Amino acid sequence: MHVEPRWITVVVVVCWVVGFVLSRAIMLIEAWYHEMEVQKDDTFVLTNLCKNNFIYAHMGETYSDVCSRARLALSLSPFAKALRRVVSNTYLCGDVSCMALLERGFATVGTLAMGVCAVVAVGAVALGRVLSSVYSGRARANYDIESMGYQRLTGVFTDKSKQL
């Protein structure tokens, strides 16, 4: 069975789009339920705290705008707020902003670059030792082999054999 690369590409893209749409739908439902809970809280604040003059008088300047924020929040529908949240949290680069992904990439690239530099440094040291031992091994071979009782085929050996 022969599978063409363009069909593989189409299947991958379709799977990505379906996954993207499903994840955004789930985010919308979660945000909608959250905003409905927030709306219940704002309704409670308006009906129980802001309508009570004694509590409202003792809220102070810092908390006096709680009632105005609750009124403003109730003026928008929970679905519209949920939709705004999903749109503001939807990025082309997945579930994180493209800038955060780029920063992570640079951090990862920096870490990888340091790792590669360390591996290259260790490799250079190891290569230097190997080359040093090979070079010094050649220099020692002329003497080590003779000291072990072996004779090398050098000019000295041929000279000694002629003398015999």
N, C-alpha and C positions, 0 to 999 in steps of 0.2 A: 504494500500500500504506500503510495507516494503522497506526502503531505507538502503542500506548497507553503513557502515561508509567509506569503501574504495572508493566508488563512490563519496561521498561528498569530500573526500580528493583529488581525481582526478579532480573534477570540480573546486575546490578552486585553485589547482596548475595550471590548464590550464588557468583559469581567470587571475591569477597573471602573468603568462608568457606572455599572450596576452597583458595585460596592460603594462608590462615592455617593450615589443618589440614596441608597439605603442608609448610609451613615448620617447623611444630612437629614433624612426623614426621622431617624431615631433622635438626633439632636433637637429637631423641632418639637417632637412630642415631649421630650424631657424638659425643654425650656418652657413649653406651654404649660405643663403641670406646675413647674416652679413659679411661673408668673401668676397662675391661678391661686397658688398658696400666698404669694405676696399680696395679691388683690384682697384675699380674705383678711390678711393682717392689716392692710390699709383701711379696709372697711371697719374693722374692729377699732382702730385708732380714731377714725372719724366719729364713729357712733358712741364710743365709750369715753375716750379721753378728751377729744376736742369739743364735744357738746357739754361736758361737765365744766362749768365755769370755775369751780374751786381748783380742780386739777390743772386746768389750762392756765390759771393765774399763777400757780406755783411751778409751772414748767420753766420759767425764766426765759431770758432772751435767747439762750443757746438752743433750747428745744422748742421755741415758739414756731419755728418754721417747719416742724414735724407735721403739723396739720396742713400747711400749704403743700408740702411734698406729697402727702397722702392724697390730697385732692387732685393734684396734678397726675399722680400715678393712676388714680381711678378714672381719669379722663381718657386714657388710652386703653385699648382692648388688650387682654393678655396675649391673644394670638399675634397682634401687631408687634408687641414687645418681644415675644418669642422669636418671631420671624427676623426682627432686627438683630437679636442676639446671634441667631444662626448665621445670618449674612455677615455680621462683623467677625465671627469666628471661623469663617470659611476661607481657606487659603488655597492657592494653587499648588502649594508644596505639601499638602496633606493636612494633618491636624495641628501643625505648628506653623508659625509665620515663616515665610521664605527667608527673612533676615535671621531669625533664630536658627534655622537649618543651616544657613551659610556660616553663621558664627560657630556652630557645632562642627561644621566641616573644616573650617580653618583650625579649630582646636584639635581636631582629629589629624588633620594634615600636619600640623606642627608636631604633634606627638609622634606621628609616623616618621616625619623627617628626622626627629631626634633619634628615633630607634634605628633608622637606616644609617644615620651617621655613626651611631655606636657600633652597628654591625660592620660597617665599612672599616672603622678604626680597628676593631678586633681582628677583622680579616687581614688588614694591612700588617698588623703586628705579627699575626700568624704566618703570613706569606713571607715577611721579612725574616722570621726565624727559620722557616723552611729553606729559603734561599741562602741564608747565612750558613745553615748546617750543611747544605749541599756543597757550597763553595768551600767551606772549611773542611768538609769531608773529602773533597778531591785533593786538597792540599795535604791532608793527613794520610791519604791512601798511599802515597809514595813511601811514607815512613812506617805506617802501621802494618802494612802487608809484609814488609821486610822484617820487621821486628817479630812477626808471628812465624817466621821461618819460611815464608813464601817469597819467591823472587818474581819481580815484575819483568815483563819483557821490555826492558828499557835498554838504553845504550850501555849501561853498566853491565847488565846481564850478558849482552852479546859480547862485550869485551872480555868478561870473565870466562865465557865458554870458549873463546878463541885461545885463551891462555892455556886451557886444559889440553 
